[in-house]
């Protein structure tokens, strides 16, 4: 069962989720939907989303830092130099739901 806060979070995130190009079908959003790997959102988009989230749902930002989930990766003009992927924690809709229920950002 989806409670009111959870439904409001899905509606809040929906404009950022886009649609599938070929069949114009909305992507199914779940608690496990990840902003980076599933929605392919850039750090600037997520930063805007999170600023709106904290204000809209009256959630204390606490120690939230976008760099935790979208770390800065140095750019190299050298095409032969491969950069190692930086491991990052999951960043999901479920995290927004639980934080909205608690009234503060629960993750560091």
PDB file as gemmi writes it, atoms N, CA and C in Angstrom:
CRYST1    1.000    1.000    1.000  90.00  90.00  90.00 P 1                      
ATOM      1  N   UNK A   1       0.843  -1.189   0.000  1.00  0.00           N  
ATOM      2  CA  UNK A   1       0.000   0.000   0.000  1.00  0.00           C  
ATOM      3  C   UNK A   1       0.882   1.243   0.000  1.00  0.00           C  
ATOM      4  N   UNK A   2       0.534   2.183  -0.820  1.00  0.00           N  
ATOM      5  CA  UNK A   2       1.288   3.426  -0.942  1.00  0.00           C  
ATOM      6  C   UNK A   2       0.598   4.486  -0.084  1.00  0.00           C  
ATOM      7  N   UNK A   3       1.353   5.033   0.892  1.00  0.00           N  
ATOM      8  CA  UNK A   3       0.760   6.066   1.738  1.00  0.00           C  
ATOM      9  C   UNK A   3       0.854   7.430   1.053  1.00  0.00           C  
ATOM     10  N   UNK A   4       0.278   8.439   1.705  1.00  0.00           N  
ATOM     11  CA  UNK A   4       0.177   9.771   1.114  1.00  0.00           C  
ATOM     12  C   UNK A   4       1.549  10.384   0.801  1.00  0.00           C  
ATOM     13  N   UNK A   5       2.475  10.306   1.747  1.00  0.00           N  
ATOM     14  CA  UNK A   5       3.806  10.891   1.516  1.00  0.00           C  
ATOM     15  C   UNK A   5       4.497  10.182   0.362  1.00  0.00           C  
ATOM     16  N   UNK A   6       4.417   8.863   0.351  1.00  0.00           N  
ATOM     17  CA  UNK A   6       5.048   8.104  -0.728  1.00  0.00           C  
ATOM     18  C   UNK A   6       4.474   8.502  -2.084  1.00  0.00           C  
ATOM     19  N   UNK A   7       3.154   8.612  -2.168  1.00  0.00           N  
ATOM     20  CA  UNK A   7       2.505   9.018  -3.422  1.00  0.00           C  
ATOM     21  C   UNK A   7       2.942  10.421  -3.830  1.00  0.00           C  
ATOM     22  N   UNK A   8       3.026  11.324  -2.865  1.00  0.00           N  
ATOM     23  CA  UNK A   8       3.455  12.701  -3.155  1.00  0.00           C  
ATOM     24  C   UNK A   8       4.898  12.735  -3.662  1.00  0.00           C  
ATOM     25  N   UNK A   9       5.758  11.884  -3.125  1.00  0.00           N  
ATOM     26  CA  UNK A   9       7.156  11.824  -3.580  1.00  0.00           C  
ATOM     27  C   UNK A   9       7.207  11.325  -5.025  1.00  0.00           C  
ATOM     28  N   UNK A  10       6.441  10.270  -5.343  1.00  0.00           N  
ATOM     29  CA  UNK A  10       6.410   9.778  -6.722  1.00  0.00           C  
ATOM     30  C   UNK A  10       5.943  10.878  -7.680  1.00  0.00           C  
ATOM     31  N   UNK A  11       4.910  11.609  -7.302  1.00  0.00           N  
ATOM     32  CA  UNK A  11       4.412  12.699  -8.135  1.00  0.00           C  
ATOM     33  C   UNK A  11       5.448  13.818  -8.261  1.00  0.00           C  
ATOM     34  N   UNK A  12       6.193  14.047  -7.196  1.00  0.00           N  
ATOM     35  CA  UNK A  12       7.238  15.068  -7.187  1.00  0.00           C  
ATOM     36  C   UNK A  12       8.380  14.696  -8.142  1.00  0.00           C  
ATOM     37  N   UNK A  13       8.761  13.419  -8.139  1.00  0.00           N  
ATOM     38  CA  UNK A  13       9.892  12.949  -8.961  1.00  0.00           C  
ATOM     39  C   UNK A  13       9.482  12.745 -10.416  1.00  0.00           C  
ATOM     40  N   UNK A  14       8.208  12.443 -10.668  1.00  0.00           N  
ATOM     41  CA  UNK A  14       7.732  12.110 -12.023  1.00  0.00           C  
ATOM     42  C   UNK A  14       8.229  13.049 -13.121  1.00  0.00           C  
ATOM     43  N   UNK A  15       8.206  14.379 -12.966  1.00  0.00           N  
ATOM     44  CA  UNK A  15       8.673  15.246 -14.058  1.00  0.00           C  
ATOM     45  C   UNK A  15      10.155  15.041 -14.404  1.00  0.00           C  
ATOM     46  N   UNK A  16      10.925  14.536 -13.472  1.00  0.00           N  
ATOM     47  CA  UNK A  16      12.347  14.286 -13.721  1.00  0.00           C  
ATOM     48  C   UNK A  16      12.581  12.932 -14.389  1.00  0.00           C  
ATOM     49  N   UNK A  17      11.573  12.070 -14.379  1.00  0.00           N  
ATOM     50  CA  UNK A  17      11.740  10.709 -14.884  1.00  0.00           C  
ATOM     51  C   UNK A  17      11.629  10.601 -16.389  1.00  0.00           C  
ATOM     52  N   UNK A  18      10.975  11.539 -17.033  1.00  0.00           N  
ATOM     53  CA  UNK A  18      10.867  11.501 -18.488  1.00  0.00           C  
ATOM     54  C   UNK A  18       9.960  10.387 -18.962  1.00  0.00           C  
ATOM     55  N   UNK A  19      10.040  10.107 -20.267  1.00  0.00           N  
ATOM     56  CA  UNK A  19       9.252   9.041 -20.889  1.00  0.00           C  
ATOM     57  C   UNK A  19      10.154   8.264 -21.827  1.00  0.00           C  
ATOM     58  N   UNK A  20       9.718   7.063 -22.161  1.00  0.00           N  
ATOM     59  CA  UNK A  20      10.441   6.291 -23.159  1.00  0.00           C  
ATOM     60  C   UNK A  20      10.182   6.913 -24.524  1.00  0.00           C  
ATOM     61  N   UNK A  21      11.210   7.056 -25.316  1.00  0.00           N  
ATOM     62  CA  UNK A  21      11.108   7.768 -26.590  1.00  0.00           C  
ATOM     63  C   UNK A  21      10.193   7.065 -27.584  1.00  0.00           C  
ATOM     64  N   UNK A  22      10.321   5.742 -27.723  1.00  0.00           N  
ATOM     65  CA  UNK A  22       9.628   5.068 -28.807  1.00  0.00           C  
ATOM     66  C   UNK A  22       8.180   4.705 -28.509  1.00  0.00           C  
ATOM     67  N   UNK A  23       7.826   4.510 -27.242  1.00  0.00           N  
ATOM     68  CA  UNK A  23       6.439   4.143 -26.975  1.00  0.00           C  
ATOM     69  C   UNK A  23       5.730   5.139 -26.053  1.00  0.00           C  
ATOM     70  N   UNK A  24       6.382   6.245 -25.749  1.00  0.00           N  
ATOM     71  CA  UNK A  24       5.797   7.318 -24.946  1.00  0.00           C  
ATOM     72  C   UNK A  24       5.144   6.752 -23.676  1.00  0.00           C  
ATOM     73  N   UNK A  25       5.811   5.807 -23.061  1.00  0.00           N  
ATOM     74  CA  UNK A  25       5.315   5.201 -21.838  1.00  0.00           C  
ATOM     75  C   UNK A  25       6.103   5.768 -20.658  1.00  0.00           C  
ATOM     76  N   UNK A  26       5.398   6.099 -19.597  1.00  0.00           N  
ATOM     77  CA  UNK A  26       6.077   6.606 -18.407  1.00  0.00           C  
ATOM     78  C   UNK A  26       6.855   5.481 -17.734  1.00  0.00           C  
ATOM     79  N   UNK A  27       8.042   5.817 -17.258  1.00  0.00           N  
ATOM     80  CA  UNK A  27       8.847   4.856 -16.529  1.00  0.00           C  
ATOM     81  C   UNK A  27       8.184   4.571 -15.193  1.00  0.00           C  
ATOM     82  N   UNK A  28       8.146   3.309 -14.814  1.00  0.00           N  
ATOM     83  CA  UNK A  28       7.578   2.951 -13.516  1.00  0.00           C  
ATOM     84  C   UNK A  28       8.547   3.374 -12.417  1.00  0.00           C  
ATOM     85  N   UNK A  29       8.052   4.128 -11.463  1.00  0.00           N  
ATOM     86  CA  UNK A  29       8.866   4.561 -10.342  1.00  0.00           C  
ATOM     87  C   UNK A  29       8.573   3.674  -9.134  1.00  0.00           C  
ATOM     88  N   UNK A  30       9.632   3.240  -8.464  1.00  0.00           N  
ATOM     89  CA  UNK A  30       9.495   2.446  -7.250  1.00  0.00           C  
ATOM     90  C   UNK A  30      10.430   3.015  -6.197  1.00  0.00           C  
ATOM     91  N   UNK A  31      10.357   2.479  -5.005  1.00  0.00           N  
ATOM     92  CA  UNK A  31      11.251   2.903  -3.933  1.00  0.00           C  
ATOM     93  C   UNK A  31      12.705   2.645  -4.313  1.00  0.00           C  
ATOM     94  N   UNK A  32      12.955   1.640  -5.150  1.00  0.00           N  
ATOM     95  CA  UNK A  32      14.326   1.273  -5.527  1.00  0.00           C  
ATOM     96  C   UNK A  32      14.846   2.027  -6.744  1.00  0.00           C  
ATOM     97  N   UNK A  33      14.035   2.877  -7.351  1.00  0.00           N  
ATOM     98  CA  UNK A  33      14.480   3.639  -8.519  1.00  0.00           C  
ATOM     99  C   UNK A  33      15.632   4.548  -8.113  1.00  0.00           C  
ATOM    100  N   UNK A  34      16.766   4.386  -8.792  1.00  0.00           N  
ATOM    101  CA  UNK A  34      17.978   5.144  -8.496  1.00  0.00           C  
ATOM    102  C   UNK A  34      18.066   6.348  -9.441  1.00  0.00           C  
ATOM    103  N   UNK A  35      18.400   7.506  -8.873  1.00  0.00           N  
ATOM    104  CA  UNK A  35      18.455   8.732  -9.670  1.00  0.00           C  
ATOM    105  C   UNK A  35      19.544   8.697 -10.738  1.00  0.00           C  
ATOM    106  N   UNK A  36      20.642   8.046 -10.447  1.00  0.00           N  
ATOM    107  CA  UNK A  36      21.759   7.993 -11.395  1.00  0.00           C  
ATOM    108  C   UNK A  36      21.584   6.848 -12.383  1.00  0.00           C  
ATOM    109  N   UNK A  37      21.511   5.624 -11.883  1.00  0.00           N  
ATOM    110  CA  UNK A  37      21.520   4.473 -12.785  1.00  0.00           C  
ATOM    111  C   UNK A  37      20.196   4.228 -13.502  1.00  0.00           C  
ATOM    112  N   UNK A  38      19.066   4.536 -12.860  1.00  0.00           N  
ATOM    113  CA  UNK A  38      17.771   4.283 -13.503  1.00  0.00           C  
ATOM    114  C   UNK A  38      17.234   5.499 -14.264  1.00  0.00           C  
ATOM    115  N   UNK A  39      17.333   6.671 -13.655  1.00  0.00           N  
ATOM    116  CA  UNK A  39      16.789   7.871 -14.287  1.00  0.00           C  
ATOM    117  C   UNK A  39      17.825   8.641 -15.094  1.00  0.00           C  
ATOM    118  N   UNK A  40      19.094   8.273 -14.940  1.00  0.00           N  
ATOM    119  CA  UNK A  40      20.192   8.920 -15.668  1.00  0.00           C  
ATOM    120  C   UNK A  40      20.216  10.438 -15.489  1.00  0.00           C  
ATOM    121  N   UNK A  41      19.931  10.893 -14.287  1.00  0.00           N  
ATOM    122  CA  UNK A  41      19.938  12.323 -14.021  1.00  0.00           C  
ATOM    123  C   UNK A  41      21.356  12.811 -13.747  1.00  0.00           C  
ATOM    124  N   UNK A  42      21.645  13.992 -14.231  1.00  0.00           N  
ATOM    125  CA  UNK A  42      22.938  14.626 -13.996  1.00  0.00           C  
ATOM    126  C   UNK A  42      22.940  15.268 -12.614  1.00  0.00           C  
ATOM    127  N   UNK A  43      24.131  15.552 -12.112  1.00  0.00           N  
ATOM    128  CA  UNK A  43      24.251  16.121 -10.774  1.00  0.00           C  
ATOM    129  C   UNK A  43      23.506  17.443 -10.618  1.00  0.00           C  
ATOM    130  N   UNK A  44      23.509  18.275 -11.639  1.00  0.00           N  
ATOM    131  CA  UNK A  44      22.823  19.569 -11.563  1.00  0.00           C  
ATOM    132  C   UNK A  44      21.310  19.361 -11.445  1.00  0.00           C  
ATOM    133  N   UNK A  45      20.775  18.403 -12.198  1.00  0.00           N  
ATOM    134  CA  UNK A  45      19.342  18.116 -12.128  1.00  0.00           C  
ATOM    135  C   UNK A  45      18.954  17.606 -10.744  1.00  0.00           C  
ATOM    136  N   UNK A  46      19.761  16.695 -10.213  1.00  0.00           N  
ATOM    137  CA  UNK A  46      19.466  16.117  -8.905  1.00  0.00           C  
ATOM    138  C   UNK A  46      19.621  17.162  -7.807  1.00  0.00           C  
ATOM    139  N   UNK A  47      20.586  18.038  -7.965  1.00  0.00           N  
ATOM    140  CA  UNK A  47      20.765  19.088  -6.968  1.00  0.00           C  
ATOM    141  C   UNK A  47      19.526  19.995  -6.918  1.00  0.00           C  
ATOM    142  N   UNK A  48      18.987  20.345  -8.075  1.00  0.00           N  
ATOM    143  CA  UNK A  48      17.751  21.125  -8.135  1.00  0.00           C  
ATOM    144  C   UNK A  48      16.591  20.346  -7.516  1.00  0.00           C  
ATOM    145  N   UNK A  49      16.471  19.078  -7.885  1.00  0.00           N  
ATOM    146  CA  UNK A  49      15.417  18.226  -7.348  1.00  0.00           C  
ATOM    147  C   UNK A  49      15.499  18.181  -5.825  1.00  0.00           C  
ATOM    148  N   UNK A  50      16.707  17.994  -5.284  1.00  0.00           N  
ATOM    149  CA  UNK A  50      16.865  17.868  -3.838  1.00  0.00           C  
ATOM    150  C   UNK A  50      16.587  19.186  -3.120  1.00  0.00           C  
ATOM    151  N   UNK A  51      17.011  20.300  -3.692  1.00  0.00           N  
ATOM    152  CA  UNK A  51      16.705  21.592  -3.076  1.00  0.00           C  
ATOM    153  C   UNK A  51      15.192  21.798  -2.997  1.00  0.00           C  
ATOM    154  N   UNK A  52      14.493  21.457  -4.082  1.00  0.00           N  
ATOM    155  CA  UNK A  52      13.033  21.549  -4.087  1.00  0.00           C  
ATOM    156  C   UNK A  52      12.424  20.558  -3.092  1.00  0.00           C  
ATOM    157  N   UNK A  53      12.997  19.356  -3.010  1.00  0.00           N  
ATOM    158  CA  UNK A  53      12.503  18.334  -2.081  1.00  0.00           C  
ATOM    159  C   UNK A  53      12.572  18.825  -0.638  1.00  0.00           C  
ATOM    160  N   UNK A  54      13.732  19.351  -0.239  1.00  0.00           N  
ATOM    161  CA  UNK A  54      13.896  19.816   1.141  1.00  0.00           C  
ATOM    162  C   UNK A  54      12.887  20.919   1.475  1.00  0.00           C  
ATOM    163  N   UNK A  55      12.641  21.806   0.527  1.00  0.00           N  
ATOM    164  CA  UNK A  55      11.710  22.909   0.755  1.00  0.00           C  
ATOM    165  C   UNK A  55      10.253  22.442   0.717  1.00  0.00           C  
ATOM    166  N   UNK A  56       9.903  21.691  -0.308  1.00  0.00           N  
ATOM    167  CA  UNK A  56       8.519  21.251  -0.500  1.00  0.00           C  
ATOM    168  C   UNK A  56       8.025  20.366   0.635  1.00  0.00           C  
ATOM    169  N   UNK A  57       8.877  19.447   1.074  1.00  0.00           N  
ATOM    170  CA  UNK A  57       8.465  18.487   2.096  1.00  0.00           C  
ATOM    171  C   UNK A  57       8.936  18.875   3.497  1.00  0.00           C  
ATOM    172  N   UNK A  58       9.488  20.084   3.613  1.00  0.00           N  
ATOM    173  CA  UNK A  58       9.945  20.607   4.901  1.00  0.00           C  
ATOM    174  C   UNK A  58      10.874  19.603   5.612  1.00  0.00           C  
ATOM    175  N   UNK A  59      11.891  19.147   4.878  1.00  0.00           N  
ATOM    176  CA  UNK A  59      12.851  18.170   5.395  1.00  0.00           C  
ATOM    177  C   UNK A  59      14.149  18.889   5.725  1.00  0.00           C  
ATOM    178  N   UNK A  60      14.661  18.648   6.924  1.00  0.00           N  
ATOM    179  CA  UNK A  60      15.943  19.217   7.336  1.00  0.00           C  
ATOM    180  C   UNK A  60      17.055  18.583   6.504  1.00  0.00           C  
ATOM    181  N   UNK A  61      17.833  19.426   5.851  1.00  0.00           N  
ATOM    182  CA  UNK A  61      18.890  18.976   4.936  1.00  0.00           C  
ATOM    183  C   UNK A  61      20.023  18.241   5.660  1.00  0.00           C  
ATOM    184  N   UNK A  62      20.268  18.579   6.904  1.00  0.00           N  
ATOM    185  CA  UNK A  62      21.318  17.910   7.675  1.00  0.00           C  
ATOM    186  C   UNK A  62      22.655  17.945   6.974  1.00  0.00           C  
ATOM    187  N   UNK A  63      23.281  16.785   6.824  1.00  0.00           N  
ATOM    188  CA  UNK A  63      24.608  16.673   6.201  1.00  0.00           C  
ATOM    189  C   UNK A  63      24.543  16.292   4.723  1.00  0.00           C  
ATOM    190  N   UNK A  64      23.397  16.465   4.079  1.00  0.00           N  
ATOM    191  CA  UNK A  64      23.283  16.080   2.670  1.00  0.00           C  
ATOM    192  C   UNK A  64      24.283  16.848   1.822  1.00  0.00           C  
ATOM    193  N   UNK A  65      25.016  16.095   0.998  1.00  0.00           N  
ATOM    194  CA  UNK A  65      25.940  16.680   0.024  1.00  0.00           C  
ATOM    195  C   UNK A  65      25.765  15.922  -1.280  1.00  0.00           C  
ATOM    196  N   UNK A  66      25.526  16.640  -2.351  1.00  0.00           N  
ATOM    197  CA  UNK A  66      25.343  16.007  -3.651  1.00  0.00           C  
ATOM    198  C   UNK A  66      26.590  15.228  -4.067  1.00  0.00           C  
ATOM    199  N   UNK A  67      27.763  15.678  -3.601  1.00  0.00           N  
ATOM    200  CA  UNK A  67      29.033  15.024  -3.955  1.00  0.00           C  
ATOM    201  C   UNK A  67      29.116  13.588  -3.426  1.00  0.00           C  
ATOM    202  N   UNK A  68      28.328  13.259  -2.418  1.00  0.00           N  
ATOM    203  CA  UNK A  68      28.302  11.888  -1.902  1.00  0.00           C  
ATOM    204  C   UNK A  68      27.810  10.933  -2.978  1.00  0.00           C  
ATOM    205  N   UNK A  69      26.854  11.380  -3.764  1.00  0.00           N  
ATOM    206  CA  UNK A  69      26.216  10.533  -4.766  1.00  0.00           C  
ATOM    207  C   UNK A  69      26.688  10.825  -6.191  1.00  0.00           C  
ATOM    208  N   UNK A  70      27.246  12.017  -6.385  1.00  0.00           N  
ATOM    209  CA  UNK A  70      27.784  12.434  -7.679  1.00  0.00           C  
ATOM    210  C   UNK A  70      29.162  13.063  -7.451  1.00  0.00           C  
ATOM    211  N   UNK A  71      30.174  12.240  -7.178  1.00  0.00           N  
ATOM    212  CA  UNK A  71      31.507  12.810  -6.899  1.00  0.00           C  
ATOM    213  C   UNK A  71      32.131  13.430  -8.145  1.00  0.00           C  
ATOM    214  N   UNK A  72      32.964  14.423  -7.906  1.00  0.00           N  
ATOM    215  CA  UNK A  72      33.682  15.065  -9.007  1.00  0.00           C  
ATOM    216  C   UNK A  72      34.733  14.098  -9.543  1.00  0.00           C  
ATOM    217  N   UNK A  73      34.694  13.839 -10.844  1.00  0.00           N  
ATOM    218  CA  UNK A  73      35.675  12.971 -11.492  1.00  0.00           C  
ATOM    219  C   UNK A  73      36.547  13.858 -12.376  1.00  0.00           C  
ATOM    220  N   UNK A  74      37.855  13.879 -12.113  1.00  0.00           N  
ATOM    221  CA  UNK A  74      38.744  14.729 -12.913  1.00  0.00           C  
ATOM    222  C   UNK A  74      38.689  14.358 -14.402  1.00  0.00           C  
ATOM    223  N   UNK A  75      38.660  15.373 -15.244  1.00  0.00           N  
ATOM    224  CA  UNK A  75      38.624  15.172 -16.689  1.00  0.00           C  
ATOM    225  C   UNK A  75      40.046  15.107 -17.230  1.00  0.00           C  
ATOM    226  N   UNK A  76      40.259  14.205 -18.180  1.00  0.00           N  
ATOM    227  CA  UNK A  76      41.569  14.099 -18.821  1.00  0.00           C  
ATOM    228  C   UNK A  76      41.386  14.172 -20.333  1.00  0.00           C  
ATOM    229  N   UNK A  77      42.231  14.973 -20.971  1.00  0.00           N  
ATOM    230  CA  UNK A  77      42.207  15.055 -22.429  1.00  0.00           C  
ATOM    231  C   UNK A  77      42.911  13.863 -23.064  1.00  0.00           C  
ATOM    232  N   UNK A  78      43.617  13.091 -22.284  1.00  0.00           N  
ATOM    233  CA  UNK A  78      44.344  11.939 -22.781  1.00  0.00           C  
ATOM    234  C   UNK A  78      43.363  10.792 -23.040  1.00  0.00           C  
ATOM    235  N   UNK A  79      43.145  10.430 -24.316  1.00  0.00           N  
ATOM    236  CA  UNK A  79      42.179   9.369 -24.614  1.00  0.00           C  
ATOM    237  C   UNK A  79      42.643   7.979 -24.175  1.00  0.00           C  
ATOM    238  N   UNK A  80      43.925   7.838 -23.855  1.00  0.00           N  
ATOM    239  CA  UNK A  80      44.448   6.545 -23.463  1.00  0.00           C  
ATOM    240  C   UNK A  80      44.441   6.351 -21.943  1.00  0.00           C  
ATOM    241  N   UNK A  81      44.177   7.410 -21.225  1.00  0.00           N  
ATOM    242  CA  UNK A  81      44.139   7.326 -19.776  1.00  0.00           C  
ATOM    243  C   UNK A  81      42.712   7.015 -19.340  1.00  0.00           C  
ATOM    244  N   UNK A  82      42.535   5.839 -18.793  1.00  0.00           N  
ATOM    245  CA  UNK A  82      41.211   5.443 -18.335  1.00  0.00           C  
ATOM    246  C   UNK A  82      41.060   5.809 -16.864  1.00  0.00           C  
ATOM    247  N   UNK A  83      39.933   6.402 -16.558  1.00  0.00           N  
ATOM    248  CA  UNK A  83      39.671   6.723 -15.164  1.00  0.00           C  
ATOM    249  C   UNK A  83      38.862   5.586 -14.545  1.00  0.00           C  
ATOM    250  N   UNK A  84      39.237   5.230 -13.353  1.00  0.00           N  
ATOM    251  CA  UNK A  84      38.525   4.183 -12.641  1.00  0.00           C  
ATOM    252  C   UNK A  84      37.170   4.711 -12.176  1.00  0.00           C  
ATOM    253  N   UNK A  85      36.141   3.895 -12.279  1.00  0.00           N  
ATOM    254  CA  UNK A  85      34.840   4.338 -11.775  1.00  0.00           C  
ATOM    255  C   UNK A  85      34.906   4.568 -10.259  1.00  0.00           C  
ATOM    256  N   UNK A  86      34.224   5.584  -9.817  1.00  0.00           N  
ATOM    257  CA  UNK A  86      34.198   5.906  -8.402  1.00  0.00           C  
ATOM    258  C   UNK A  86      32.976   5.230  -7.787  1.00  0.00           C  
ATOM    259  N   UNK A  87      33.173   4.373  -6.790  1.00  0.00           N  
ATOM    260  CA  UNK A  87      32.003   3.738  -6.172  1.00  0.00           C  
ATOM    261  C   UNK A  87      31.192   4.764  -5.379  1.00  0.00           C  
ATOM    262  N   UNK A  88      29.893   4.740  -5.578  1.00  0.00           N  
ATOM    263  CA  UNK A  88      29.008   5.655  -4.860  1.00  0.00           C  
ATOM    264  C   UNK A  88      27.858   4.851  -4.252  1.00  0.00           C  
ATOM    265  N   UNK A  89      27.293   5.355  -3.170  1.00  0.00           N  
ATOM    266  CA  UNK A  89      26.143   4.658  -2.580  1.00  0.00           C  
ATOM    267  C   UNK A  89      24.906   4.829  -3.446  1.00  0.00           C  
ATOM    268  N   UNK A  90      23.944   3.944  -3.260  1.00  0.00           N  
ATOM    269  CA  UNK A  90      22.666   4.074  -3.951  1.00  0.00           C  
ATOM    270  C   UNK A  90      22.024   5.399  -3.554  1.00  0.00           C  
ATOM    271  N   UNK A  91      21.266   5.956  -4.462  1.00  0.00           N  
ATOM    272  CA  UNK A  91      20.564   7.209  -4.220  1.00  0.00           C  
ATOM    273  C   UNK A  91      19.174   7.033  -4.811  1.00  0.00           C  
ATOM    274  N   UNK A  92      18.217   6.600  -3.984  1.00  0.00           N  
ATOM    275  CA  UNK A  92      16.929   6.139  -4.471  1.00  0.00           C  
ATOM    276  C   UNK A  92      15.749   6.990  -4.010  1.00  0.00           C  
ATOM    277  N   UNK A  93      14.627   6.770  -4.660  1.00  0.00           N  
ATOM    278  CA  UNK A  93      13.389   7.425  -4.275  1.00  0.00           C  
ATOM    279  C   UNK A  93      13.004   7.021  -2.857  1.00  0.00           C  
ATOM    280  N   UNK A  94      13.283   5.777  -2.491  1.00  0.00           N  
ATOM    281  CA  UNK A  94      12.983   5.311  -1.143  1.00  0.00           C  
ATOM    282  C   UNK A  94      13.668   6.147  -0.075  1.00  0.00           C  
ATOM    283  N   UNK A  95      14.856   6.649  -0.372  1.00  0.00           N  
ATOM    284  CA  UNK A  95      15.574   7.504   0.574  1.00  0.00           C  
ATOM    285  C   UNK A  95      14.816   8.809   0.790  1.00  0.00           C  
ATOM    286  N   UNK A  96      14.218   9.351  -0.262  1.00  0.00           N  
ATOM    287  CA  UNK A  96      13.422  10.568  -0.132  1.00  0.00           C  
ATOM    288  C   UNK A  96      12.162  10.290   0.681  1.00  0.00           C  
ATOM    289  N   UNK A  97      11.538   9.145   0.421  1.00  0.00           N  
ATOM    290  CA  UNK A  97      10.312   8.788   1.137  1.00  0.00           C  
ATOM    291  C   UNK A  97      10.577   8.681   2.639  1.00  0.00           C  
ATOM    292  N   UNK A  98      11.605   7.925   3.008  1.00  0.00           N  
ATOM    293  CA  UNK A  98      11.905   7.732   4.429  1.00  0.00           C  
ATOM    294  C   UNK A  98      12.324   9.031   5.102  1.00  0.00           C  
ATOM    295  N   UNK A  99      13.073   9.858   4.394  1.00  0.00           N  
ATOM    296  CA  UNK A  99      13.497  11.144   4.961  1.00  0.00           C  
ATOM    297  C   UNK A  99      12.315  12.096   5.116  1.00  0.00           C  
ATOM    298  N   UNK A 100      11.389  12.087   4.170  1.00  0.00           N  
ATOM    299  CA  UNK A 100      10.203  12.936   4.274  1.00  0.00           C  
ATOM    300  C   UNK A 100       9.351  12.519   5.469  1.00  0.00           C  
ATOM    301  N   UNK A 101       9.242  11.227   5.693  1.00  0.00           N  
ATOM    302  CA  UNK A 101       8.478  10.736   6.845  1.00  0.00           C  
ATOM    303  C   UNK A 101       9.144  11.156   8.154  1.00  0.00           C  
ATOM    304  N   UNK A 102      10.479  11.146   8.179  1.00  0.00           N  
ATOM    305  CA  UNK A 102      11.233  11.491   9.391  1.00  0.00           C  
ATOM    306  C   UNK A 102      11.387  12.999   9.583  1.00  0.00           C  
ATOM    307  N   UNK A 103      11.248  13.765   8.491  1.00  0.00           N  
ATOM    308  CA  UNK A 103      11.408  15.211   8.576  1.00  0.00           C  
ATOM    309  C   UNK A 103      12.856  15.671   8.543  1.00  0.00           C  
ATOM    310  N   UNK A 104      13.764  14.741   8.268  1.00  0.00           N  
ATOM    311  CA  UNK A 104      15.187  15.077   8.165  1.00  0.00           C  
ATOM    312  C   UNK A 104      15.870  14.078   7.244  1.00  0.00           C  
ATOM    313  N   UNK A 105      16.999  14.507   6.645  1.00  0.00           N  
ATOM    314  CA  UNK A 105      17.756  13.627   5.755  1.00  0.00           C  
ATOM    315  C   UNK A 105      18.411  12.553   6.621  1.00  0.00           C  
ATOM    316  N   UNK A 106      18.115  11.304   6.330  1.00  0.00           N  
ATOM    317  CA  UNK A 106      18.543  10.180   7.167  1.00  0.00           C  
ATOM    318  C   UNK A 106      19.857   9.543   6.727  1.00  0.00           C  
ATOM    319  N   UNK A 107      20.429   9.994   5.623  1.00  0.00           N  
ATOM    320  CA  UNK A 107      21.576   9.299   5.042  1.00  0.00           C  
ATOM    321  C   UNK A 107      22.769  10.228   4.937  1.00  0.00           C  
ATOM    322  N   UNK A 108      23.957   9.690   5.182  1.00  0.00           N  
ATOM    323  CA  UNK A 108      25.197  10.482   5.053  1.00  0.00           C  
ATOM    324  C   UNK A 108      26.103   9.907   4.006  1.00  0.00           C  
TER     325      UNK A 108                                                      
END                                                                             
